[in-house]
């Protein structure tokens, strides 16, 4: 019985990671449980700070054009470096890592020379000895953020911004609440949200709060492969990464895999090592995720959008 309840809990939370506004009634019907149980699972997860329901904003809408993954070597105390990276506006992900590099970070920037300026700024943080930088050529999977769509001409107005701002505080706010915040009817708020969602401008997600979890929540992997890009992406997608990018530099691909146990993560890395077309695999355990923010904090950028 306990196993069945836990399986249901995992299924509900995983569905919300894909769509934070998924209907509780629909989830209950699909899982063969009551809507009350689904509601209880979600409310408990939020109250226990296991996840937060928020809206992620498209990189296009925020004017973000380039993305990089940094592995940070530290000399001396790690905490000041950790704190500086978390506070840096351009970091969307920061984690304590097991391995040669005690911290890793993802940065998202605008047009040149923004990237070089940020890298110079990171290198200047007291305690940073060196950086290993990997440029993303394309992001293929990001469970918690919209992907780039190329819709740089997509425009938002004051009502759109009000809807987005309210969703940043409550990803499951009712359309009536969104309408009140934006000066619209509930139907008008629904139309605004559906337009933003359809264009890939926003995505409401349930992001796990992983900074307090004791078990290793995820593993990052750098991969080199001799296979054609399309074939390799199909293989990696089948392993259900929560993040996957093609990269330029040390690795051809960078991925993040999250599972419920260390044993399941070992199964993933075993599959990578056993693939004949993969020539090198380097993995690192994200011991504690300190920051995971995909646009929900960028209110100024949203306000400035056309």
C-alpha positions as CSV (number, residue, x, y, z in Angstrom):
1,X,0.0,0.0,0.0
2,X,2.8,2.4,0.9
3,X,4.6,1.7,-2.4
4,X,1.4,2.5,-4.3
5,X,0.9,5.8,-2.5
6,X,4.6,6.7,-3.2
7,X,4.2,5.8,-6.9
8,X,1.2,8.0,-7.1
9,X,3.0,10.9,-5.4
10,X,5.9,10.5,-7.9
11,X,3.5,10.4,-10.9
12,X,1.7,13.5,-9.8
13,X,4.8,15.6,-9.1
14,X,6.4,14.4,-12.4
15,X,3.3,15.5,-14.3
16,X,3.4,18.9,-12.7
17,X,7.1,19.2,-13.8
18,X,5.9,19.0,-17.3
19,X,2.8,21.2,-16.8
20,X,2.4,23.1,-13.6
21,X,-1.2,23.9,-14.4
22,X,-2.2,20.4,-15.2
23,X,-5.8,19.6,-14.2
24,X,-6.0,17.8,-10.8
25,X,-9.2,16.1,-12.0
26,X,-7.5,14.8,-15.2
27,X,-4.5,13.6,-13.2
28,X,-6.7,11.8,-10.8
29,X,-8.6,10.1,-13.6
30,X,-5.4,9.0,-15.4
31,X,-3.9,7.6,-12.2
32,X,-7.2,6.0,-10.9
33,X,-7.2,8.0,-7.7
34,X,-9.4,10.7,-6.2
35,X,-8.9,14.4,-6.9
36,X,-8.7,15.0,-3.2
37,X,-5.6,12.8,-3.0
38,X,-3.9,14.6,-5.9
39,X,-4.7,18.0,-4.2
40,X,-3.3,16.7,-0.9
41,X,-0.1,15.5,-2.6
42,X,0.6,18.8,-4.2
43,X,-0.3,20.9,-1.2
44,X,1.9,18.8,1.1
45,X,4.8,19.1,-1.4
46,X,4.4,22.9,-1.5
47,X,4.1,23.2,2.3
48,X,7.1,21.1,2.9
49,X,9.1,23.2,0.4
50,X,9.7,20.2,-1.9
51,X,8.7,22.1,-5.0
52,X,7.6,25.6,-6.1
53,X,5.0,26.3,-8.7
54,X,6.0,29.2,-10.9
55,X,6.3,30.4,-14.4
56,X,9.5,30.2,-16.5
57,X,10.0,32.8,-19.2
58,X,11.2,32.2,-22.7
59,X,14.9,33.2,-23.4
60,X,13.6,35.0,-26.5
61,X,11.3,37.2,-24.4
62,X,14.2,38.0,-22.1
63,X,16.6,38.8,-24.9
64,X,18.9,35.9,-24.0
65,X,21.0,34.6,-26.9
66,X,23.9,32.6,-25.5
67,X,24.2,30.0,-22.8
68,X,27.2,28.5,-21.2
69,X,28.0,25.9,-18.5
70,X,30.8,26.7,-16.1
71,X,32.8,24.3,-13.9
72,X,34.5,26.5,-11.2
73,X,37.8,25.6,-9.5
74,X,38.2,27.3,-6.2
75,X,41.2,28.1,-4.0
76,X,40.4,28.6,-0.3
77,X,37.0,29.1,1.1
78,X,34.1,28.0,-1.2
79,X,31.3,29.8,0.5
80,X,32.1,33.3,-0.7
81,X,32.4,32.0,-4.3
82,X,29.1,30.0,-3.9
83,X,27.3,33.1,-2.6
84,X,28.6,35.4,-5.4
85,X,27.5,33.0,-8.1
86,X,24.1,32.6,-6.7
87,X,23.7,36.4,-6.5
88,X,24.9,36.9,-10.1
89,X,21.8,37.8,-12.2
90,X,23.1,35.8,-15.2
91,X,23.3,32.5,-13.4
92,X,20.2,30.3,-13.9
93,X,21.7,27.2,-12.1
94,X,24.3,26.9,-9.4
95,X,25.2,23.7,-7.5
96,X,27.7,22.2,-5.1
97,X,29.4,19.4,-7.0
98,X,31.4,16.3,-6.1
99,X,34.6,16.2,-8.1
100,X,37.6,18.3,-9.2
101,X,35.3,21.4,-9.5
102,X,33.4,22.1,-6.3
103,X,30.8,24.4,-8.0
104,X,29.1,24.4,-11.4
105,X,26.9,27.1,-12.9
106,X,24.9,27.8,-16.0
107,X,24.8,31.3,-17.3
108,X,22.4,32.9,-19.8
109,X,23.4,36.1,-21.5
110,X,22.5,38.5,-24.2
111,X,24.4,39.6,-27.3
112,X,28.2,39.9,-27.3
113,X,30.2,41.1,-25.4
114,X,27.8,40.1,-22.6
115,X,29.3,36.6,-22.3
116,X,32.9,37.7,-22.1
117,X,32.0,40.4,-19.6
118,X,30.3,37.8,-17.3
119,X,33.1,35.3,-17.6
120,X,35.5,38.1,-16.7
121,X,33.3,39.0,-13.7
122,X,33.2,35.4,-12.5
123,X,37.0,35.0,-12.9
124,X,37.4,38.1,-10.8
125,X,35.4,36.6,-7.8
126,X,37.9,36.2,-4.9
127,X,38.7,32.5,-4.6
128,X,38.0,31.5,-8.2
129,X,41.2,29.8,-9.4
130,X,40.0,28.9,-12.9
131,X,37.0,28.1,-15.1
132,X,36.2,25.4,-17.5
133,X,33.7,26.8,-19.9
134,X,31.4,25.0,-22.2
135,X,29.2,26.8,-24.8
136,X,25.8,25.4,-25.6
137,X,25.2,25.3,-29.3
138,X,21.6,24.3,-28.8
139,X,19.4,23.4,-25.9
140,X,17.3,20.3,-26.8
141,X,15.6,19.5,-23.5
142,X,14.9,21.7,-20.5
143,X,12.1,20.3,-18.3
144,X,11.8,23.6,-16.4
145,X,12.0,26.2,-19.0
146,X,10.7,27.0,-22.5
147,X,13.2,26.5,-25.3
148,X,14.3,29.2,-27.7
149,X,11.7,29.6,-30.4
150,X,13.2,32.3,-32.5
151,X,10.1,34.5,-32.0
152,X,12.1,37.6,-31.2
153,X,9.3,39.8,-32.6
154,X,6.8,38.4,-30.1
155,X,5.4,41.4,-28.1
156,X,3.9,41.7,-24.7
157,X,1.9,44.6,-23.2
158,X,1.1,45.7,-19.7
159,X,-1.7,43.1,-19.3
160,X,0.6,40.3,-20.4
161,X,3.3,41.5,-18.0
162,X,0.7,41.6,-15.1
163,X,-0.4,38.0,-15.9
164,X,3.2,36.8,-16.0
165,X,4.1,38.7,-12.7
166,X,1.2,37.1,-10.9
167,X,2.1,33.6,-12.2
168,X,5.6,34.2,-10.8
169,X,4.0,34.3,-7.4
170,X,1.5,31.6,-7.9
171,X,1.8,29.3,-11.0
172,X,-1.7,27.9,-10.4
173,X,-3.6,31.1,-9.8
174,X,-7.1,31.0,-11.2
175,X,-8.0,32.9,-14.3
176,X,-10.2,35.1,-12.2
177,X,-7.2,36.0,-10.0
178,X,-5.0,36.6,-13.1
179,X,-7.7,38.8,-14.6
180,X,-8.0,40.8,-11.4
181,X,-4.2,41.3,-11.4
182,X,-4.2,42.4,-15.1
183,X,-7.5,44.4,-15.2
184,X,-9.1,41.7,-17.4
185,X,-12.0,39.4,-17.2
186,X,-11.3,35.7,-16.3
187,X,-11.9,34.9,-20.0
188,X,-9.5,37.6,-21.1
189,X,-6.8,36.4,-18.7
190,X,-7.3,32.8,-20.1
191,X,-6.8,34.1,-23.7
192,X,-3.7,36.0,-22.7
193,X,-2.2,33.0,-20.9
194,X,-3.0,30.6,-23.8
195,X,-1.5,33.0,-26.3
196,X,1.8,33.3,-24.2
197,X,1.9,29.5,-23.8
198,X,1.1,28.7,-27.4
199,X,4.0,31.0,-28.5
200,X,6.4,29.3,-26.2
201,X,6.8,32.5,-24.2
202,X,6.0,31.0,-20.8
203,X,5.8,27.6,-19.2
204,X,4.3,27.0,-15.8
205,X,6.3,24.3,-14.0
206,X,6.8,22.7,-10.7
207,X,10.5,23.0,-9.9
208,X,11.8,20.7,-7.2
209,X,13.4,22.6,-4.3
210,X,16.6,20.5,-4.0
211,X,18.9,22.5,-1.7
212,X,17.7,20.7,1.4
213,X,17.6,17.1,0.1
214,X,20.0,14.6,1.6
215,X,20.1,12.2,-1.3
216,X,21.9,13.1,-4.5
217,X,19.1,14.6,-6.6
218,X,20.8,14.7,-10.0
219,X,23.9,14.0,-11.9
220,X,25.5,16.1,-14.7
221,X,27.2,14.4,-17.6
222,X,29.6,15.5,-20.3
223,X,29.7,13.3,-23.3
224,X,31.8,12.9,-26.4
225,X,30.5,10.8,-29.3
226,X,31.3,9.7,-32.8
227,X,27.7,9.2,-33.8
228,X,25.7,11.5,-36.0
229,X,24.1,14.3,-33.9
230,X,20.5,13.2,-34.7
231,X,21.2,9.6,-33.7
232,X,22.9,10.6,-30.5
233,X,20.2,13.0,-29.5
234,X,17.6,10.3,-30.0
235,X,19.6,7.9,-27.8
236,X,20.0,10.5,-25.0
237,X,16.4,11.6,-25.1
238,X,15.4,8.0,-24.6
239,X,17.2,8.1,-21.2
240,X,14.8,10.9,-20.2
241,X,17.2,13.7,-19.2
242,X,15.8,16.8,-17.5
243,X,18.3,18.9,-19.4
244,X,20.2,18.2,-22.7
245,X,22.3,20.4,-24.8
246,X,24.7,20.1,-27.7
247,X,28.0,21.8,-26.8
248,X,31.1,23.3,-28.2
249,X,34.4,22.5,-26.4
250,X,35.4,19.6,-24.2
251,X,32.1,17.8,-24.7
252,X,29.7,17.3,-27.6
253,X,26.7,17.0,-25.3
254,X,26.0,18.1,-21.7
255,X,23.0,16.5,-19.9
256,X,21.4,16.4,-16.4
257,X,19.7,13.3,-15.2
258,X,17.5,13.1,-12.2
259,X,16.1,9.9,-10.6
260,X,14.6,8.9,-7.3
261,X,17.6,7.0,-6.1
262,X,21.4,6.8,-6.6
263,X,20.9,3.2,-8.0
264,X,18.7,4.5,-10.8
265,X,21.3,7.2,-11.6
266,X,24.0,4.5,-11.8
267,X,21.8,2.7,-14.3
268,X,21.8,5.8,-16.5
269,X,25.6,6.3,-16.4
270,X,26.1,2.6,-17.1
271,X,24.0,3.0,-20.2
272,X,26.2,5.8,-21.4
273,X,29.4,4.0,-20.7
274,X,28.1,0.9,-22.6
275,X,27.0,2.8,-25.7
276,X,29.6,1.9,-28.5
277,X,29.3,5.3,-30.2
278,X,30.1,7.2,-27.0
279,X,33.9,7.8,-26.7
280,X,34.1,9.6,-23.4
281,X,31.8,10.2,-20.4
282,X,32.5,12.5,-17.5
283,X,30.0,12.7,-14.7
284,X,29.6,14.8,-11.6
285,X,27.1,14.6,-8.7
286,X,25.1,17.7,-8.0
287,X,25.2,17.4,-4.2
288,X,23.1,20.5,-3.5
289,X,21.3,22.7,-6.0
290,X,21.6,26.3,-4.7
291,X,19.9,28.1,-7.5
292,X,17.5,27.0,-10.2
293,X,15.8,29.9,-11.9
294,X,14.7,30.1,-15.5
295,X,13.4,33.6,-16.0
296,X,11.0,33.8,-13.1
297,X,13.2,36.4,-11.4
298,X,13.7,38.6,-14.5
299,X,10.9,41.0,-14.0
300,X,12.9,44.0,-15.3
301,X,13.6,42.2,-18.6
302,X,10.0,41.3,-19.0
303,X,9.0,44.9,-18.3
304,X,11.3,46.0,-21.0
305,X,10.1,43.7,-23.7
306,X,8.5,45.1,-26.7
